[in-house]
Amino acid sequence: MTRDDARGDRSARKAAALATAIAKLGVDCALEVRGGLALLLPTPEGVTTLQQDETRRAVLALAKEHGFTHVAIELPTERRRSSTPSTDAPLLRD
């Protein structure tokens, strides 16, 4: 295993552990990792849960505990809901 492979595997483990911890908070979302960024892709129900200040603070704390430096939330759109899996870029390009 190369250093890059080890880093990718470690990132995947951190992401899986963070996703599990966030799910325990009751936030229904997918999670993507981009370096030190944990990108949450919540369902509409997950957005409702994330509207609570305590929940957002808990998500941030969990992300830091799992080695992430930043958290972003990509709000659901019709375009994202229609894709399977949801891998759309956050910016639309022509």
Secondary structure, DSSP 8 states (H G I E B T S, - for coil): --HHHHHHHHHHHHHHHHHHHHHHTT--EEEEEETTEEEEEE-HHHHHHHTSHHHHHHHHHHHHHTT-SEEEE----HHHHHSSS----SS---
